[in-house]
Amino acid sequence: MGCCSTIVCCGCCHANLTREIEESLFPSCPFCRHPPPESQEEVMKNIMKRVEANDPVALCQMGRERYEEGDYNGAFQYWTKAAGL
């Protein structure tokens, strides 16, 4: 998955990685070409930006985060909203 919450297939990720290696480029998101987040805080900031835009993939990610934290009601709410979109 890219930094922009876009699901990218393994073949596209591989092609992007090969291109970066062959052209001596810095790693980037295979979809939007932005550099990868450098910290977990930056990852969460990117996800929250997509959640605010009602991105179903980002909503599922937040649901998983809440579930792993033990907030099952919060996880259910995020997953329900994602399913409705």
Residue frames relative to the residue before (quaternion, step in Angstrom):
aa qw qx qy qz dx dy dz
M 1.0000 0.0000 0.0000 0.0000 0.00 0.00 0.00
G 0.4374 -0.7112 0.4943 0.2420 3.51 -0.98 0.86
C 0.6723 -0.4962 0.3630 0.4123 3.55 -1.28 0.20
C 0.6868 0.4784 -0.2679 0.4772 3.56 1.22 -0.45
S 0.5390 -0.6576 0.3631 0.3810 3.60 1.31 0.44
T 0.4656 0.6427 -0.4695 0.3869 3.56 1.11 0.59
I 0.3701 -0.7157 0.5452 0.2313 3.56 -0.84 0.97
V 0.0714 -0.7930 0.6048 -0.0192 3.54 -0.73 1.14
C 0.4639 -0.6999 0.4638 0.2826 3.59 -0.80 0.99
C 0.6581 -0.5312 0.3689 0.3855 3.57 -1.24 0.49
G 0.6276 0.5451 -0.3375 0.4417 3.60 1.02 -0.74
C 0.6673 0.4841 -0.2994 0.4804 3.59 0.96 -0.82
C 0.6248 0.5218 -0.3371 0.4730 3.59 1.04 -0.75
H 0.6523 0.5102 -0.3081 0.4683 3.57 0.99 -0.87
A 0.6543 0.5084 -0.3138 0.4637 3.60 0.92 -0.89
N 0.6516 0.5060 -0.3161 0.4685 3.59 0.98 -0.80
L 0.6522 0.5099 -0.3112 0.4666 3.59 0.96 -0.87
T 0.6394 0.5210 -0.3185 0.4672 3.60 0.97 -0.85
R 0.6489 0.5150 -0.3106 0.4660 3.58 0.95 -0.90
E 0.6589 0.5127 -0.3102 0.4547 3.59 0.92 -0.90
I 0.6663 0.4919 -0.3039 0.4709 3.59 0.97 -0.82
E 0.6845 0.5002 -0.2909 0.4435 3.59 0.84 -0.97
E 0.7636 0.3496 -0.1866 0.5098 3.57 1.01 -0.80
S 0.4137 -0.7394 0.4374 0.3014 3.59 1.31 0.21
L 0.3207 0.7502 -0.5027 0.2857 3.56 0.91 1.00
F 0.5357 -0.5808 0.4940 0.3629 3.53 -1.28 0.37
P 0.6022 -0.5696 0.4027 0.3882 3.62 -1.09 0.57
S 0.0192 0.7891 -0.6132 0.0307 3.55 -1.12 0.73
C 0.6365 -0.4957 0.4200 0.4155 3.53 -1.32 0.26
P 0.4562 -0.7091 0.4547 0.2869 3.63 -0.76 0.92
F 0.6916 0.4705 -0.2897 0.4652 3.61 1.17 -0.39
C 0.8313 0.2179 -0.0925 0.5029 3.59 0.63 -1.12
R 0.4011 -0.7618 0.4208 0.2857 3.61 1.37 -0.15
H 0.4322 0.6642 -0.4922 0.3604 3.61 1.17 0.38
P 0.5681 -0.5787 0.4365 0.3896 3.61 -1.11 0.49
P 0.5608 -0.6169 0.4197 0.3589 3.61 -1.05 0.64
P 0.5942 -0.5630 0.4242 0.3873 3.59 -1.14 0.53
E 0.3818 -0.7543 0.4970 0.1953 3.57 -1.03 0.82
S 0.7879 0.1753 -0.1125 0.5796 3.60 1.19 -0.28
Q 0.6385 -0.5187 0.4037 0.4004 3.55 -1.29 0.32
E 0.6006 0.5612 -0.3553 0.4451 3.58 1.10 -0.65
E 0.6602 0.4961 -0.3014 0.4766 3.57 0.99 -0.82
V 0.6024 0.5428 -0.3486 0.4700 3.59 1.08 -0.71
M 0.6888 0.4788 -0.2827 0.4651 3.58 0.86 -0.97
K 0.6057 0.5469 -0.3477 0.4617 3.59 1.09 -0.69
N 0.6612 0.5009 -0.2995 0.4714 3.59 0.96 -0.89
I 0.6524 0.5075 -0.3161 0.4658 3.58 0.97 -0.86
M 0.6643 0.5045 -0.3128 0.4543 3.60 0.90 -0.90
K 0.6002 0.5502 -0.3550 0.4593 3.58 1.08 -0.68
R 0.6871 0.4593 -0.2752 0.4911 3.59 1.00 -0.83
V 0.5954 0.5521 -0.3617 0.4581 3.61 1.10 -0.64
E 0.6545 0.5155 -0.3054 0.4611 3.58 0.97 -0.87
A 0.6787 0.4505 -0.2787 0.5087 3.59 1.21 -0.51
N 0.4462 -0.7202 0.4192 0.3264 3.61 1.35 0.18
D 0.2395 0.7560 -0.5559 0.2492 3.56 0.91 0.97
P 0.4239 -0.7417 0.4506 0.2590 3.64 -0.51 1.13
V 0.6254 0.5310 -0.3473 0.4541 3.61 1.03 -0.68
A 0.6658 0.4853 -0.2992 0.4813 3.59 0.94 -0.85
L 0.6225 0.5298 -0.3421 0.4635 3.59 1.03 -0.70
C 0.6378 0.5070 -0.3221 0.4821 3.60 1.03 -0.75
Q 0.6307 0.5277 -0.3321 0.4620 3.58 1.00 -0.80
M 0.6653 0.4876 -0.3061 0.4753 3.59 0.92 -0.87
G 0.6072 0.5445 -0.3475 0.4627 3.57 1.07 -0.69
R 0.6552 0.5024 -0.3043 0.4751 3.57 0.97 -0.85
E 0.6264 0.5317 -0.3325 0.4631 3.61 1.01 -0.83
R 0.6731 0.4926 -0.2958 0.4656 3.57 0.88 -0.96
Y 0.6326 0.5403 -0.3234 0.4509 3.58 1.00 -0.86
E 0.6823 0.4882 -0.2811 0.4660 3.58 0.91 -0.95
E 0.6520 0.4924 -0.3041 0.4899 3.59 1.21 -0.52
G 0.5512 -0.6247 0.3878 0.3945 3.59 1.26 -0.22
D 0.5421 0.5944 -0.4046 0.4348 3.60 1.30 0.11
Y 0.1152 -0.8553 0.5036 0.0403 3.56 0.34 1.29
N 0.6246 0.5267 -0.3445 0.4623 3.61 1.06 -0.65
G 0.6501 0.5090 -0.3103 0.4713 3.58 0.97 -0.85
A 0.6330 0.5286 -0.3218 0.4651 3.56 1.01 -0.86
F 0.6529 0.5208 -0.3088 0.4551 3.58 0.93 -0.92
Q 0.6516 0.5178 -0.3187 0.4536 3.59 0.97 -0.84
Y 0.6593 0.4914 -0.3146 0.4742 3.61 0.93 -0.85
W 0.6800 0.4911 -0.2975 0.4560 3.60 0.88 -0.92
T 0.6364 0.5221 -0.3287 0.4630 3.59 1.05 -0.75
K 0.6535 0.4973 -0.3179 0.4740 3.58 0.95 -0.82
A 0.6445 0.5187 -0.3247 0.4584 3.61 0.96 -0.83
A 0.6611 0.5139 -0.3091 0.4510 3.60 0.96 -0.86
G 0.6731 0.5151 -0.2939 0.4419 3.58 1.11 -0.63
L 0.6407 0.5461 -0.3349 0.4233 3.59 1.19 -0.27
